[in-house]
Amino acid sequence: MNIKKAVEETGKHFLNVAVALIIFAILQPIIKGEFNLKTGIIFVTAYIVILLIGNLLIAFGGKDDG
């Protein structure tokens, strides 16, 4: 298996984790009426970090245009 492809796939998994984090840590408490601002800020920060890592891995592992 090509290392670039493995890095790209790992990046995709990071994006999936980021989506799951938003759904279970942010949206679900809002719907239930149990949202806490401090916890929300922590999870949004974690979401942004995971999203950036995923995007960087996908960009690093993407196909070369040249």
HTML snippet that shows the backbone in 3Dmol.js (N, CA, C, O; Angstrom):
<script src="https://3Dmol.org/build/3Dmol-min.js"></script>
<div id="view" style="width:600px;height:400px;position:relative"></div>
<script>
const pdb = `
ATOM      1  N   MET A   1       0.850  -1.183   0.000  1.00  0.00           N
ATOM      2  CA  MET A   1       0.000   0.000   0.000  1.00  0.00           C
ATOM      3  C   MET A   1       0.894   1.245   0.000  1.00  0.00           C
ATOM      4  O   MET A   1       1.923   1.298   0.673  1.00  0.00           O
ATOM      5  N   ASN A   2       0.479   2.207  -0.751  1.00  0.00           N
ATOM      6  CA  ASN A   2       1.209   3.461  -0.868  1.00  0.00           C
ATOM      7  C   ASN A   2       1.058   4.280   0.413  1.00  0.00           C
ATOM      8  O   ASN A   2      -0.046   4.397   0.945  1.00  0.00           O
ATOM      9  N   ILE A   3       2.155   4.847   0.913  1.00  0.00           N
ATOM     10  CA  ILE A   3       2.116   5.612   2.166  1.00  0.00           C
ATOM     11  C   ILE A   3       1.265   6.868   2.013  1.00  0.00           C
ATOM     12  O   ILE A   3       0.594   7.281   2.958  1.00  0.00           O
ATOM     13  N   LYS A   4       1.289   7.482   0.818  1.00  0.00           N
ATOM     14  CA  LYS A   4       0.471   8.681   0.606  1.00  0.00           C
ATOM     15  C   LYS A   4      -1.016   8.336   0.697  1.00  0.00           C
ATOM     16  O   LYS A   4      -1.799   9.106   1.253  1.00  0.00           O
ATOM     17  N   LYS A   5      -1.401   7.196   0.159  1.00  0.00           N
ATOM     18  CA  LYS A   5      -2.799   6.769   0.222  1.00  0.00           C
ATOM     19  C   LYS A   5      -3.194   6.466   1.669  1.00  0.00           C
ATOM     20  O   LYS A   5      -4.305   6.786   2.090  1.00  0.00           O
ATOM     21  N   ALA A   6      -2.294   5.855   2.419  1.00  0.00           N
ATOM     22  CA  ALA A   6      -2.575   5.560   3.826  1.00  0.00           C
ATOM     23  C   ALA A   6      -2.759   6.845   4.623  1.00  0.00           C
ATOM     24  O   ALA A   6      -3.638   6.928   5.480  1.00  0.00           O
ATOM     25  N   VAL A   7      -1.934   7.842   4.342  1.00  0.00           N
ATOM     26  CA  VAL A   7      -2.053   9.123   5.041  1.00  0.00           C
ATOM     27  C   VAL A   7      -3.376   9.787   4.683  1.00  0.00           C
ATOM     28  O   VAL A   7      -4.046  10.351   5.548  1.00  0.00           O
ATOM     29  N   GLU A   8      -3.755   9.721   3.400  1.00  0.00           N
ATOM     30  CA  GLU A   8      -5.030  10.309   2.970  1.00  0.00           C
ATOM     31  C   GLU A   8      -6.211   9.624   3.660  1.00  0.00           C
ATOM     32  O   GLU A   8      -7.134  10.296   4.121  1.00  0.00           O
ATOM     33  N   GLU A   9      -6.186   8.308   3.731  1.00  0.00           N
ATOM     34  CA  GLU A   9      -7.268   7.568   4.390  1.00  0.00           C
ATOM     35  C   GLU A   9      -7.320   7.876   5.887  1.00  0.00           C
ATOM     36  O   GLU A   9      -8.407   7.966   6.459  1.00  0.00           O
ATOM     37  N   THR A  10      -6.176   8.035   6.518  1.00  0.00           N
ATOM     38  CA  THR A  10      -6.146   8.419   7.930  1.00  0.00           C
ATOM     39  C   THR A  10      -6.779   9.790   8.115  1.00  0.00           C
ATOM     40  O   THR A  10      -7.505  10.015   9.083  1.00  0.00           O
ATOM     41  N   GLY A  11      -6.508  10.700   7.196  1.00  0.00           N
ATOM     42  CA  GLY A  11      -7.131  12.020   7.242  1.00  0.00           C
ATOM     43  C   GLY A  11      -8.644  11.936   7.136  1.00  0.00           C
ATOM     44  O   GLY A  11      -9.359  12.671   7.816  1.00  0.00           O
ATOM     45  N   LYS A  12      -9.135  11.042   6.285  1.00  0.00           N
ATOM     46  CA  LYS A  12     -10.587  10.854   6.155  1.00  0.00           C
ATOM     47  C   LYS A  12     -11.189  10.345   7.465  1.00  0.00           C
ATOM     48  O   LYS A  12     -12.292  10.740   7.841  1.00  0.00           O
ATOM     49  N   HIS A  13     -10.465   9.476   8.148  1.00  0.00           N
ATOM     50  CA  HIS A  13     -10.955   8.970   9.435  1.00  0.00           C
ATOM     51  C   HIS A  13     -10.986  10.088  10.478  1.00  0.00           C
ATOM     52  O   HIS A  13     -11.899  10.136  11.303  1.00  0.00           O
ATOM     53  N   PHE A  14     -10.011  10.975  10.449  1.00  0.00           N
ATOM     54  CA  PHE A  14     -10.036  12.123  11.350  1.00  0.00           C
ATOM     55  C   PHE A  14     -11.267  12.983  11.089  1.00  0.00           C
ATOM     56  O   PHE A  14     -11.890  13.465  12.035  1.00  0.00           O
ATOM     57  N   LEU A  15     -11.627  13.185   9.823  1.00  0.00           N
ATOM     58  CA  LEU A  15     -12.823  13.965   9.513  1.00  0.00           C
ATOM     59  C   LEU A  15     -14.083  13.275  10.030  1.00  0.00           C
ATOM     60  O   LEU A  15     -15.000  13.940  10.512  1.00  0.00           O
ATOM     61  N   ASN A  16     -14.135  11.948   9.935  1.00  0.00           N
ATOM     62  CA  ASN A  16     -15.281  11.214  10.474  1.00  0.00           C
ATOM     63  C   ASN A  16     -15.381  11.374  11.986  1.00  0.00           C
ATOM     64  O   ASN A  16     -16.476  11.524  12.527  1.00  0.00           O
ATOM     65  N   VAL A  17     -14.244  11.341  12.664  1.00  0.00           N
ATOM     66  CA  VAL A  17     -14.232  11.545  14.118  1.00  0.00           C
ATOM     67  C   VAL A  17     -14.713  12.953  14.452  1.00  0.00           C
ATOM     68  O   VAL A  17     -15.444  13.144  15.423  1.00  0.00           O
ATOM     69  N   ALA A  18     -14.309  13.936  13.656  1.00  0.00           N
ATOM     70  CA  ALA A  18     -14.737  15.316  13.891  1.00  0.00           C
ATOM     71  C   ALA A  18     -16.250  15.449  13.749  1.00  0.00           C
ATOM     72  O   ALA A  18     -16.888  16.136  14.546  1.00  0.00           O
ATOM     73  N   VAL A  19     -16.824  14.803  12.750  1.00  0.00           N
ATOM     74  CA  VAL A  19     -18.278  14.851  12.563  1.00  0.00           C
ATOM     75  C   VAL A  19     -18.986  14.179  13.737  1.00  0.00           C
ATOM     76  O   VAL A  19     -19.980  14.702  14.241  1.00  0.00           O
ATOM     77  N   ALA A  20     -18.488  13.039  14.171  1.00  0.00           N
ATOM     78  CA  ALA A  20     -19.089  12.353  15.317  1.00  0.00           C
ATOM     79  C   ALA A  20     -18.996  13.212  16.573  1.00  0.00           C
ATOM     80  O   ALA A  20     -19.927  13.236  17.378  1.00  0.00           O
ATOM     81  N   LEU A  21     -17.892  13.909  16.745  1.00  0.00           N
ATOM     82  CA  LEU A  21     -17.719  14.785  17.905  1.00  0.00           C
ATOM     83  C   LEU A  21     -18.765  15.894  17.906  1.00  0.00           C
ATOM     84  O   LEU A  21     -19.361  16.180  18.944  1.00  0.00           O
ATOM     85  N   ILE A  22     -18.990  16.512  16.769  1.00  0.00           N
ATOM     86  CA  ILE A  22     -19.991  17.577  16.681  1.00  0.00           C
ATOM     87  C   ILE A  22     -21.378  17.032  16.997  1.00  0.00           C
ATOM     88  O   ILE A  22     -22.144  17.666  17.723  1.00  0.00           O
ATOM     89  N   ILE A  23     -21.702  15.876  16.464  1.00  0.00           N
ATOM     90  CA  ILE A  23     -23.041  15.323  16.675  1.00  0.00           C
ATOM     91  C   ILE A  23     -23.272  14.950  18.132  1.00  0.00           C
ATOM     92  O   ILE A  23     -24.295  15.320  18.709  1.00  0.00           O
ATOM     93  N   PHE A  24     -22.339  14.226  18.732  1.00  0.00           N
ATOM     94  CA  PHE A  24     -22.573  13.698  20.072  1.00  0.00           C
ATOM     95  C   PHE A  24     -22.202  14.664  21.193  1.00  0.00           C
ATOM     96  O   PHE A  24     -22.770  14.580  22.282  1.00  0.00           O
ATOM     97  N   ALA A  25     -21.270  15.572  20.956  1.00  0.00           N
ATOM     98  CA  ALA A  25     -20.827  16.461  22.032  1.00  0.00           C
ATOM     99  C   ALA A  25     -21.466  17.841  21.958  1.00  0.00           C
ATOM    100  O   ALA A  25     -21.533  18.537  22.972  1.00  0.00           O
ATOM    101  N   ILE A  26     -21.932  18.250  20.795  1.00  0.00           N
ATOM    102  CA  ILE A  26     -22.498  19.586  20.651  1.00  0.00           C
ATOM    103  C   ILE A  26     -23.996  19.526  20.363  1.00  0.00           C
ATOM    104  O   ILE A  26     -24.790  20.082  21.123  1.00  0.00           O
ATOM    105  N   LEU A  27     -24.395  18.862  19.278  1.00  0.00           N
ATOM    106  CA  LEU A  27     -25.801  18.888  18.867  1.00  0.00           C
ATOM    107  C   LEU A  27     -26.724  18.133  19.819  1.00  0.00           C
ATOM    108  O   LEU A  27     -27.814  18.613  20.132  1.00  0.00           O
ATOM    109  N   GLN A  28     -26.307  16.974  20.275  1.00  0.00           N
ATOM    110  CA  GLN A  28     -27.162  16.186  21.162  1.00  0.00           C
ATOM    111  C   GLN A  28     -27.472  16.921  22.473  1.00  0.00           C
ATOM    112  O   GLN A  28     -28.634  16.939  22.879  1.00  0.00           O
ATOM    113  N   PRO A  29     -26.495  17.524  23.151  1.00  0.00           N
ATOM    114  CA  PRO A  29     -26.836  18.284  24.360  1.00  0.00           C
ATOM    115  C   PRO A  29     -27.729  19.497  24.083  1.00  0.00           C
ATOM    116  O   PRO A  29     -28.566  19.848  24.915  1.00  0.00           O
ATOM    117  N   ILE A  30     -27.558  20.138  22.926  1.00  0.00           N
ATOM    118  CA  ILE A  30     -28.422  21.272  22.584  1.00  0.00           C
ATOM    119  C   ILE A  30     -29.858  20.797  22.427  1.00  0.00           C
ATOM    120  O   ILE A  30     -30.781  21.440  22.927  1.00  0.00           O
ATOM    121  N   ILE A  31     -30.055  19.684  21.742  1.00  0.00           N
ATOM    122  CA  ILE A  31     -31.398  19.155  21.529  1.00  0.00           C
ATOM    123  C   ILE A  31     -32.034  18.733  22.850  1.00  0.00           C
ATOM    124  O   ILE A  31     -33.227  18.955  23.057  1.00  0.00           O
ATOM    125  N   LYS A  32     -31.260  18.132  23.742  1.00  0.00           N
ATOM    126  CA  LYS A  32     -31.782  17.695  25.037  1.00  0.00           C
ATOM    127  C   LYS A  32     -31.941  18.839  26.028  1.00  0.00           C
ATOM    128  O   LYS A  32     -32.555  18.661  27.080  1.00  0.00           O
ATOM    129  N   GLY A  33     -31.399  20.010  25.710  1.00  0.00           N
ATOM    130  CA  GLY A  33     -31.474  21.146  26.622  1.00  0.00           C
ATOM    131  C   GLY A  33     -30.465  21.078  27.749  1.00  0.00           C
ATOM    132  O   GLY A  33     -30.664  21.705  28.790  1.00  0.00           O
ATOM    133  N   GLU A  34     -29.384  20.330  27.567  1.00  0.00           N
ATOM    134  CA  GLU A  34     -28.362  20.156  28.602  1.00  0.00           C
ATOM    135  C   GLU A  34     -27.026  20.772  28.191  1.00  0.00           C
ATOM    136  O   GLU A  34     -25.975  20.351  28.674  1.00  0.00           O
ATOM    137  N   PHE A  35     -27.061  21.767  27.303  1.00  0.00           N
ATOM    138  CA  PHE A  35     -25.830  22.351  26.771  1.00  0.00           C
ATOM    139  C   PHE A  35     -25.141  23.211  27.822  1.00  0.00           C
ATOM    140  O   PHE A  35     -25.780  24.024  28.490  1.00  0.00           O
ATOM    141  N   ASN A  36     -23.826  23.024  27.963  1.00  0.00           N
ATOM    142  CA  ASN A  36     -23.002  23.797  28.879  1.00  0.00           C
ATOM    143  C   ASN A  36     -21.988  24.562  28.028  1.00  0.00           C
ATOM    144  O   ASN A  36     -21.279  23.958  27.224  1.00  0.00           O
ATOM    145  N   LEU A  37     -21.911  25.879  28.196  1.00  0.00           N
ATOM    146  CA  LEU A  37     -21.051  26.703  27.353  1.00  0.00           C
ATOM    147  C   LEU A  37     -19.580  26.313  27.479  1.00  0.00           C
ATOM    148  O   LEU A  37     -18.871  26.250  26.475  1.00  0.00           O
ATOM    149  N   LYS A  38     -19.116  26.050  28.701  1.00  0.00           N
ATOM    150  CA  LYS A  38     -17.707  25.686  28.905  1.00  0.00           C
ATOM    151  C   LYS A  38     -17.367  24.394  28.168  1.00  0.00           C
ATOM    152  O   LYS A  38     -16.351  24.318  27.477  1.00  0.00           O
ATOM    153  N   THR A  39     -18.202  23.399  28.314  1.00  0.00           N
ATOM    154  CA  THR A  39     -17.990  22.132  27.620  1.00  0.00           C
ATOM    155  C   THR A  39     -18.098  22.326  26.112  1.00  0.00           C
ATOM    156  O   THR A  39     -17.344  21.722  25.348  1.00  0.00           O
ATOM    157  N   GLY A  40     -19.024  23.157  25.692  1.00  0.00           N
ATOM    158  CA  GLY A  40     -19.183  23.438  24.270  1.00  0.00           C
ATOM    159  C   GLY A  40     -17.944  24.061  23.662  1.00  0.00           C
ATOM    160  O   GLY A  40     -17.531  23.687  22.564  1.00  0.00           O
ATOM    161  N   ILE A  41     -17.352  25.002  24.364  1.00  0.00           N
ATOM    162  CA  ILE A  41     -16.133  25.651  23.868  1.00  0.00           C
ATOM    163  C   ILE A  41     -14.990  24.643  23.766  1.00  0.00           C
ATOM    164  O   ILE A  41     -14.225  24.662  22.802  1.00  0.00           O
ATOM    165  N   ILE A  42     -14.879  23.767  24.756  1.00  0.00           N
ATOM    166  CA  ILE A  42     -13.826  22.746  24.733  1.00  0.00           C
ATOM    167  C   ILE A  42     -14.012  21.823  23.530  1.00  0.00           C
ATOM    168  O   ILE A  42     -13.050  21.522  22.823  1.00  0.00           O
ATOM    169  N   PHE A  43     -15.245  21.374  23.299  1.00  0.00           N
ATOM    170  CA  PHE A  43     -15.477  20.441  22.200  1.00  0.00           C
ATOM    171  C   PHE A  43     -15.374  21.111  20.835  1.00  0.00           C
ATOM    172  O   PHE A  43     -14.938  20.475  19.875  1.00  0.00           O
ATOM    173  N   VAL A  44     -15.763  22.374  20.726  1.00  0.00           N
ATOM    174  CA  VAL A  44     -15.592  23.086  19.455  1.00  0.00           C
ATOM    175  C   VAL A  44     -14.104  23.252  19.151  1.00  0.00           C
ATOM    176  O   VAL A  44     -13.683  23.112  18.002  1.00  0.00           O
ATOM    177  N   THR A  45     -13.314  23.547  20.172  1.00  0.00           N
ATOM    178  CA  THR A  45     -11.866  23.645  19.981  1.00  0.00           C
ATOM    179  C   THR A  45     -11.288  22.297  19.543  1.00  0.00           C
ATOM    180  O   THR A  45     -10.460  22.239  18.634  1.00  0.00           O
ATOM    181  N   ALA A  46     -11.723  21.223  20.189  1.00  0.00           N
ATOM    182  CA  ALA A  46     -11.261  19.886  19.800  1.00  0.00           C
ATOM    183  C   ALA A  46     -11.691  19.570  18.371  1.00  0.00           C
ATOM    184  O   ALA A  46     -10.928  18.975  17.610  1.00  0.00           O
ATOM    185  N   TYR A  47     -12.905  19.963  18.004  1.00  0.00           N
ATOM    186  CA  TYR A  47     -13.397  19.750  16.642  1.00  0.00           C
ATOM    187  C   TYR A  47     -12.507  20.454  15.622  1.00  0.00           C
ATOM    188  O   TYR A  47     -12.137  19.867  14.606  1.00  0.00           O
ATOM    189  N   ILE A  48     -12.166  21.706  15.894  1.00  0.00           N
ATOM    190  CA  ILE A  48     -11.330  22.477  14.967  1.00  0.00           C
ATOM    191  C   ILE A  48      -9.952  21.836  14.819  1.00  0.00           C
ATOM    192  O   ILE A  48      -9.425  21.739  13.710  1.00  0.00           O
ATOM    193  N   VAL A  49      -9.371  21.400  15.931  1.00  0.00           N
ATOM    194  CA  VAL A  49      -8.046  20.760  15.878  1.00  0.00           C
ATOM    195  C   VAL A  49      -8.106  19.463  15.071  1.00  0.00           C
ATOM    196  O   VAL A  49      -7.253  19.227  14.216  1.00  0.00           O
ATOM    197  N   ILE A  50      -9.101  18.628  15.335  1.00  0.00           N
ATOM    198  CA  ILE A  50      -9.234  17.361  14.616  1.00  0.00           C
ATOM    199  C   ILE A  50      -9.508  17.615  13.137  1.00  0.00           C
ATOM    200  O   ILE A  50      -8.976  16.913  12.278  1.00  0.00           O
ATOM    201  N   LEU A  51     -10.329  18.611  12.840  1.00  0.00           N
ATOM    202  CA  LEU A  51     -10.631  18.957  11.456  1.00  0.00           C
ATOM    203  C   LEU A  51      -9.375  19.415  10.718  1.00  0.00           C
ATOM    204  O   LEU A  51      -9.147  19.016   9.576  1.00  0.00           O
ATOM    205  N   LEU A  52      -8.569  20.242  11.359  1.00  0.00           N
ATOM    206  CA  LEU A  52      -7.329  20.704  10.735  1.00  0.00           C
ATOM    207  C   LEU A  52      -6.355  19.552  10.492  1.00  0.00           C
ATOM    208  O   LEU A  52      -5.729  19.476   9.435  1.00  0.00           O
ATOM    209  N   ILE A  53      -6.231  18.659  11.471  1.00  0.00           N
ATOM    210  CA  ILE A  53      -5.347  17.503  11.300  1.00  0.00           C
ATOM    211  C   ILE A  53      -5.817  16.649  10.125  1.00  0.00           C
ATOM    212  O   ILE A  53      -5.012  16.226   9.295  1.00  0.00           O
ATOM    213  N   GLY A  54      -7.118  16.399  10.060  1.00  0.00           N
ATOM    214  CA  GLY A  54      -7.661  15.606   8.956  1.00  0.00           C
ATOM    215  C   GLY A  54      -7.416  16.247   7.607  1.00  0.00           C
ATOM    216  O   GLY A  54      -7.015  15.572   6.659  1.00  0.00           O
ATOM    217  N   ASN A  55      -7.657  17.555   7.512  1.00  0.00           N
ATOM    218  CA  ASN A  55      -7.438  18.251   6.245  1.00  0.00           C
ATOM    219  C   ASN A  55      -5.971  18.260   5.847  1.00  0.00           C
ATOM    220  O   ASN A  55      -5.648  18.097   4.670  1.00  0.00           O
ATOM    221  N   LEU A  56      -5.078  18.448   6.815  1.00  0.00           N
ATOM    222  CA  LEU A  56      -3.649  18.425   6.510  1.00  0.00           C
ATOM    223  C   LEU A  56      -3.201  17.042   6.034  1.00  0.00           C
ATOM    224  O   LEU A  56      -2.410  16.930   5.097  1.00  0.00           O
ATOM    225  N   LEU A  57      -3.705  15.999   6.676  1.00  0.00           N
ATOM    226  CA  LEU A  57      -3.342  14.647   6.252  1.00  0.00           C
ATOM    227  C   LEU A  57      -3.859  14.343   4.850  1.00  0.00           C
ATOM    228  O   LEU A  57      -3.165  13.712   4.053  1.00  0.00           O
ATOM    229  N   ILE A  58      -5.071  14.788   4.549  1.00  0.00           N
ATOM    230  CA  ILE A  58      -5.616  14.574   3.208  1.00  0.00           C
ATOM    231  C   ILE A  58      -4.804  15.349   2.175  1.00  0.00           C
ATOM    232  O   ILE A  58      -4.505  14.829   1.100  1.00  0.00           O
ATOM    233  N   ALA A  59      -4.449  16.585   2.497  1.00  0.00           N
ATOM    234  CA  ALA A  59      -3.647  17.387   1.565  1.00  0.00           C
ATOM    235  C   ALA A  59      -2.262  16.771   1.369  1.00  0.00           C
ATOM    236  O   ALA A  59      -1.748  16.743   0.251  1.00  0.00           O
ATOM    237  N   PHE A  60      -1.666  16.284   2.438  1.00  0.00           N
ATOM    238  CA  PHE A  60      -0.337  15.670   2.353  1.00  0.00           C
ATOM    239  C   PHE A  60      -0.377  14.363   1.566  1.00  0.00           C
ATOM    240  O   PHE A  60       0.545  14.052   0.812  1.00  0.00           O
ATOM    241  N   GLY A  61      -1.436  13.615   1.746  1.00  0.00           N
ATOM    242  CA  GLY A  61      -1.535  12.316   1.087  1.00  0.00           C
ATOM    243  C   GLY A  61      -2.211  12.356  -0.264  1.00  0.00           C
ATOM    244  O   GLY A  61      -2.321  11.326  -0.929  1.00  0.00           O
ATOM    245  N   GLY A  62      -2.672  13.538  -0.690  1.00  0.00           N
ATOM    246  CA  GLY A  62      -3.372  13.650  -1.966  1.00  0.00           C
ATOM    247  C   GLY A  62      -2.473  13.388  -3.154  1.00  0.00           C
ATOM    248  O   GLY A  62      -1.249  13.324  -3.041  1.00  0.00           O
ATOM    249  N   LYS A  63      -3.111  13.241  -4.283  1.00  0.00           N
ATOM    250  CA  LYS A  63      -2.377  12.967  -5.513  1.00  0.00           C
ATOM    251  C   LYS A  63      -1.619  14.203  -5.971  1.00  0.00           C
ATOM    252  O   LYS A  63      -2.078  15.329  -5.778  1.00  0.00           O
ATOM    253  N   ASP A  64      -0.473  13.991  -6.569  1.00  0.00           N
ATOM    254  CA  ASP A  64       0.315  15.089  -7.123  1.00  0.00           C
ATOM    255  C   ASP A  64      -0.302  15.540  -8.442  1.00  0.00           C
ATOM    256  O   ASP A  64      -0.714  14.715  -9.258  1.00  0.00           O
ATOM    257  N   ASP A  65      -0.363  16.849  -8.646  1.00  0.00           N
ATOM    258  CA  ASP A  65      -0.902  17.382  -9.890  1.00  0.00           C
ATOM    259  C   ASP A  65       0.128  17.364 -11.015  1.00  0.00           C
ATOM    260  O   ASP A  65      -0.224  17.499 -12.187  1.00  0.00           O
ATOM    261  N   GLY A  66       1.394  17.199 -10.658  1.00  0.00           N
ATOM    262  CA  GLY A  66       2.465  17.267 -11.645  1.00  0.00           C
ATOM    263  C   GLY A  66       2.712  15.994 -12.302  1.00  0.00           C
ATOM    264  O   GLY A  66       3.590  15.903 -13.160  1.00  0.00           O
TER     265      GLY A  66
END
`;
const viewer = $3Dmol.createViewer("view");
viewer.addModel(pdb, "pdb");
viewer.setStyle({}, {cartoon: {color: "spectrum"}});
viewer.zoomTo();
viewer.render();
</script>
